[in-house]
Amino acid sequence: MIWINEVFNHLEVRNNHIITRTTATPRNEGLFGFNPKCDFKTIAFRDNVIECLGEPRPLLRAKESYGATVDNNSFVNVADIEKLKNPKADRPVGLEKPLKFNCGAKGEFIVDGWNTNPASK
């Protein structure tokens, strides 16, 4: 999902619904890769739904990444779940509201829920 070579701090990954699927060349590395020199006390994963369909995948790549805050997430088939504290909270997980936005270099596509279509001109 994210692979950052540079030192990057103060990142919060929250209220996402992330789905991975097994590819023709199965991947088994973690979904999030950070430079081990990051200040992981400033990186958080909160209120996400993360589903690995098919091949299990770890959430994190580098052992230093386990210093990040991980709380109130729903995990399906995440291989390193035993390394994640992930305390539950009284907040909903996943998207705060249905997705609806334009994307592409010139906004030529619209994402509406789980569908992506050409934007009307």
PEJOPE-V776891 format. One record per pair of residues at least 24 apart in sequence whose ideal C-beta (glycine too) atoms are under 10 Angstrom apart, sorted by the first residue. I is the first residue (numbers start at 0). GAP is how many residues later the second one is. Records with the same first field share a line. If there is no record, write none. Layout:
# PEJOPE-V776891
I = GAP + GAP
This chain:
# PEJOPE-V776891
0 = 29 + 30 + 31 + 32 + 49 + 56 + 58
1 = 28 + 29 + 30 + 31 + 32 + 59
2 = 26 + 27 + 28 + 29 + 30 + 31 + 32 + 58
3 = 28 + 29 + 30 + 31 + 34
4 = 28 + 29 + 30
5 = 28 + 29 + 31 + 32
6 = 27 + 28 + 29 + 30 + 31 + 32
7 = 26 + 27 + 29 + 30 + 31 + 34 + 35
8 = 25 + 26 + 28 + 29 + 30 + 31 + 32 + 33 + 34
9 = 28 + 29 + 32 + 33 + 34
10 = 27 + 29 + 31 + 32 + 33 + 34 + 57
11 = 30 + 31 + 32 + 33 + 34 + 35 + 56 + 57
12 = 30 + 31 + 32 + 33 + 34 + 35 + 37 + 46 + 55 + 57 + 60
13 = 30 + 31 + 32 + 33 + 34 + 57 + 58 + 59 + 77 + 79 + 82
14 = 31 + 32 + 33 + 34 + 76 + 77 + 78 + 79 + 80 + 81 + 82
15 = 29 + 30 + 31 + 32 + 33 + 34 + 57 + 77 + 78 + 79
16 = 31 + 32 + 33 + 34 + 57 + 76 + 77 + 78 + 82 + 97
17 = 30 + 31 + 32 + 33 + 34 + 41 + 55 + 76
18 = 30 + 31 + 32 + 33 + 34 + 57 + 95
19 = 30 + 31 + 32 + 33 + 34 + 35 + 36 + 37 + 56 + 57 + 58
20 = 30 + 31 + 32 + 33 + 34
21 = 30 + 31 + 32 + 33 + 34 + 35
22 = 31 + 32
25 = 28 + 29 + 31
26 = 28 + 30
27 = 27 + 28 + 29 + 30 + 51
28 = 28 + 29 + 31 + 32
29 = 27 + 28 + 29 + 30 + 31 + 32 + 35 + 48 + 49 + 50
30 = 26 + 27 + 28 + 29 + 30 + 47 + 48 + 49
31 = 26 + 27 + 28 + 29 + 30 + 33 + 36
32 = 27 + 28 + 29 + 32
33 = 26 + 27 + 28 + 30 + 31 + 34
34 = 27 + 29 + 30
35 = 25 + 26 + 27 + 28 + 29 + 31
36 = 25 + 27
37 = 24 + 26 + 27 + 29 + 30
38 = 28 + 29
39 = 24 + 25 + 26 + 27 + 28 + 29
40 = 26 + 27 + 28
41 = 25 + 26 + 27
42 = 24 + 25 + 26 + 27
43 = 24 + 25 + 26 + 27
44 = 24 + 25 + 26 + 27 + 28 + 39 + 41
45 = 24 + 25 + 26 + 27 + 40 + 43 + 45 + 47
46 = 24 + 25 + 26 + 27 + 42 + 44 + 45 + 46 + 47 + 48 + 49
47 = 24 + 25 + 26 + 27 + 45 + 46 + 47
48 = 24 + 25 + 26 + 27 + 43 + 44 + 45 + 46
49 = 24 + 25 + 26 + 27 + 28 + 31 + 43 + 44
50 = 24 + 25 + 26 + 27
51 = 24 + 25 + 26 + 27
52 = 24
54 = 24
55 = 24 + 25
57 = 25 + 26
58 = 24 + 25 + 27
59 = 24
